[in-house]
């Protein structure tokens, strides 16, 4: 089926209805087709459409996969993997699908990008995916825990929070920010990384 492009949608409502009616394959293909400019437009359209962190996970320990694309010109396909562990929602970024043989090198440079996800403390109905603090709870199916505040990975994920908004039942749009308030000091890598450009992203949770 043909789905509207974000810039062709007069509001979010027709996009939401079409995506909810689409097949999982069509939703994933649509998300994977969105470039950075379209993602920025979709992020603006989705303002005020509420999402809560509980919408991203299932039963305790269950791994929920979001197939995604970011607004970068290369290496822009990835997965965000989420799971509830007790009172926390934890996750990481998986780029093996697109990186292929380069995956070990990229993983060495960026790390797995572990994060904590929780309801926004600032804007009701948004979710923060926070790379600044990593859980002490290790999911058995996730890579070993590694913080994002040291080494080369601090240039990518250091001092970063993704803010997520809902598009439809399965599709979400986010943007990355490196200037949100924090309570812990930043190392050199984080300070350098905070000056680098970030990119929006869209994900489609598998049914």
Residue pairs with C-beta under 8 A, 6 or more apart in sequence:
1 18
1 22
1 23
1 26
3 15
3 18
3 19
3 22
3 26
3 30
4 14
4 15
4 18
5 38
6 15
6 34
6 38
6 39
6 41
6 42
6 45
7 37
7 38
7 41
9 15
9 45
11 45
12 45
12 46
12 49
12 167
15 42
15 45
15 167
15 168
16 49
16 167
16 168
19 27
19 30
19 167
19 168
19 169
19 170
19 171
20 168
20 169
20 170
22 30
24 170
24 204
24 206
24 207
27 168
27 170
27 171
27 204
28 67
28 204
30 171
30 204
31 67
31 68
31 69
31 171
31 202
31 203
31 204
32 67
32 69
32 77
33 69
34 42
34 69
34 202
35 71
36 70
36 71
36 72
36 199
36 200
37 71
39 69
39 70
39 71
39 173
39 175
39 200
39 201
39 202
40 71
40 175
40 200
42 167
42 173
42 202
43 165
43 173
43 174
43 175
43 200
45 167
46 165
46 166
46 167
46 173
47 165
48 125
49 125
49 165
49 166
49 167
50 124
50 125
50 126
50 166
51 125
51 126
51 127
51 164
51 165
51 166
51 172
52 119
52 125
52 127
53 89
53 117
53 118
53 119
53 127
55 166
56 64
56 66
56 82
56 89
56 117
56 127
56 172
56 205
57 64
57 82
57 83
57 84
57 89
58 64
58 84
59 84
60 84
60 85
60 86
61 83
61 84
61 85
61 139
62 83
62 84
63 81
63 82
63 83
63 139
63 141
64 81
64 82
64 83
64 205
64 206
65 79
65 80
65 81
65 82
65 205
65 206
66 79
66 80
66 81
66 82
66 172
66 203
66 204
66 205
66 206
67 77
67 79
67 203
67 204
67 206
68 77
68 78
68 79
68 80
68 201
68 202
68 203
68 204
69 76
69 77
69 78
69 201
69 202
70 76
70 78
70 199
70 200
70 201
71 199
71 200
71 201
72 199
75 95
75 98
75 99
75 106
76 98
77 95
77 97
77 98
78 93
78 94
78 95
78 97
78 98
78 201
79 93
79 94
79 95
79 97
80 91
80 92
80 93
80 94
80 129
80 203
81 91
81 92
81 93
81 94
81 142
82 89
82 90
82 91
82 117
83 89
83 90
83 91
83 139
83 141
83 142
85 135
85 137
85 139
86 137
88 116
88 135
88 137
89 116
89 117
89 118
90 114
90 115
90 116
90 117
90 135
90 137
90 139
90 142
91 114
91 115
91 117
91 129
91 142
92 112
92 113
92 114
92 115
92 142
92 143
93 110
93 112
93 113
93 115
94 112
95 103
95 106
95 107
95 110
96 103
99 105
99 106
99 107
107 143
109 152
109 153
109 156
110 152
110 153
110 156
110 157
111 146
111 148
111 151
111 153
111 156
111 157
112 142
112 143
112 146
113 131
113 148
113 153
113 156
113 157
114 131
114 134
114 135
114 142
114 143
114 145
114 146
114 147
114 148
115 129
115 130
115 131
115 134
115 148
115 157
115 162
116 129
116 130
116 133
116 134
116 135
117 127
117 128
117 129
117 130
117 164
118 127
118 128
118 130
119 126
119 127
119 128
120 126
120 127
120 128
120 163
121 128
123 163
125 165
125 166
126 163
126 164
126 165
127 163
127 164
128 161
128 162
128 163
128 164
129 161
129 162
129 163
129 164
129 174
130 161
131 148
131 157
131 158
131 159
131 160
131 161
131 162
132 148
132 149
132 158
132 159
132 160
132 161
132 182
132 184
134 145
134 146
134 147
134 148
135 145
136 145
138 144
138 145
146 153
148 154
148 156
148 157
148 158
148 160
149 158
149 159
149 186
149 187
149 189
149 190
150 187
150 189
151 189
152 189
153 189
154 187
154 189
154 190
154 192
154 193
155 189
155 192
155 193
155 196
156 193
157 193
158 178
158 186
158 187
158 189
158 190
158 193
158 194
159 178
159 182
159 186
159 190
159 191
159 193
159 194
160 176
160 177
160 178
160 193
160 198
161 176
161 177
161 178
161 180
162 174
162 175
162 176
162 177
162 201
163 174
163 175
163 176
163 177
164 172
164 173
164 174
165 172
165 173
165 174
166 172
167 173
167 202
170 204
170 205
170 206
170 207
171 202
171 203
171 204
171 205
172 202
172 203
172 204
172 205
173 200
173 201
173 202
174 200
174 201
174 202
174 203
175 198
175 200
175 201
176 198
176 199
176 200
176 201
177 198
178 193
178 194
178 196
178 198
179 194
186 194
